[in-house]
C-alpha cells in the first residue's frame, strides 16, 4: 500500500517533529491536538525547524513555505478520515493511548495503518483497543525526530506482514533507518540504554566517581554525550516511565538506583525544569544533587565502590546479548540501532562488535566480577556463557557475534 497522506495525533515536541519529517518528505500531513493553542504551538515548532534549515543554507525560504503548506493543524478527528497512516504521539500513558486508538479506529479508512510512537508500551495491547489489530504497529521515532535517523518498527502479536512491509517502506521514504524489532518491554534501544544509564546513577550514588568524571569517561569512550547529560536532555520523568515498564517485565536487573527517585521527588526532570543531575542554564554542579546522593546512600547503605567505563558499558552489552538470544532483533540491527539511535561509537562497530573486539571471554569475566560485587543486574546472559565455552570469543578466534575473515 502506498501512503499518500499521514496524520499525527499529539502536537507536542515529538508529534511536531514527526509531522515536520513527514512534510519534508513531500507528503501532506494532518497534525491534531485537543485544543487550538497546542496545535498552534506545534505548527510554530515546525516553522522553527524549517527556519533553522533556511538560516543554515540547507534550503531556501520558498521551499520551506512549500513544505509548511503540506501541514494542516486541527482539533478534529474527522480530519483523519482520508489519511493512510496515523501516528499517535501522546504522553506515555496506556489508558490515554488506548482512548486515542479507539477514537482513531472509528474515523480512519478501513485499510489505514494505525501506529504508535510509544517508546516502551505494548503494541498488542494497543491493537486490542481497536477493531483492526492486524493494522496496528509501533513506529518509534527518536528525539529529536527531525535529526535522529533511527526508527524502530515494532509489530504486535496480530500485526499483518503487509503492514510491517508498508511501514518499513514508509519509514525509508522519510529518509530514516528503520529496524524491525520484536515486541518486548522497552523494545530494543531503550531496553539497552536504561541499564547503562542506571549503572551510571549507581556509580554516582555510591561515590564511585563524580558527575563530570562519569560523563567525561563516556565521551572519551566515544559516545556523543555522557549519561547524565543525556538523561537531563531526555527528561528524567520520561526515563522514569520507561524504567517502570522495564522493571515490571525484567525484574531485579532493572531495579533503579535510589538516586532516580530522590531527584524525581524534587521534580528535577532535567533541562526543561531548570535542573536534573546538573543545574540549568549552564549545566553546573548543584547542592541539591549532593543532598539527593546523601539521601540515596541512606537508603542503599552502600558507598565507596569503584568506577570503570566497563561498569557502565557491560550492562548494555549483556542486555544486547539477551535481546539477540530472545530474537528481539538481528545482531547487525542491534549494532546499527545503537549507532543510529544512541550514537554508540562507529569505530567500535556497535555494541556486539565491541564485545567481539574485547573478547567474549573478557566480557564474561568482567560481568562475573561485577556480579560478585554488585549483584543480580550483572548476571551474564546464558548465550554469552555458551559462546565463551564454545570458543566463539570474537575477533581473536575469528567468530563471535559476527564472523571475521
Buried (B, 14 or more C-beta within 10 A) or exposed (E): BEBEBBBBBBBBBBBBBBBBBBBBBEBBBBBBBEEEEBBEBBBEBBBEBBEEBBEEEEBEEEBBEEBBEBBBBBBEBEBBBBBBBBBBBBEBEBEEBBEBBEBBBEBBEEEBBBBBBBBBBBBBBBBBBBEBBBBBBBBBBBBBBBEBBBBBBBBBBBBBEEBBEBBBEBBEBBEBBBBBBEBBBBBBBBBBBBBBBBBBBBBBBBBBBEBBEBBEBBEEBEBEBBBBBBBBBBBBBBBBBBBBBBBEBBEEBBBBBBBBBBBBEBEBBBBBBEBBBBBBEEBEBBEBBEEBBEBBBEEEEBBEBEBBEBBBBBBBBBBBBBBBEEEBBBBBBBBBBBBBBBBBBEEBBBBBBBBBBBBBBBBBEBBBBBBEEBEEBBBBBEBBBEBBEEEBBBBBBEBBBBEEE
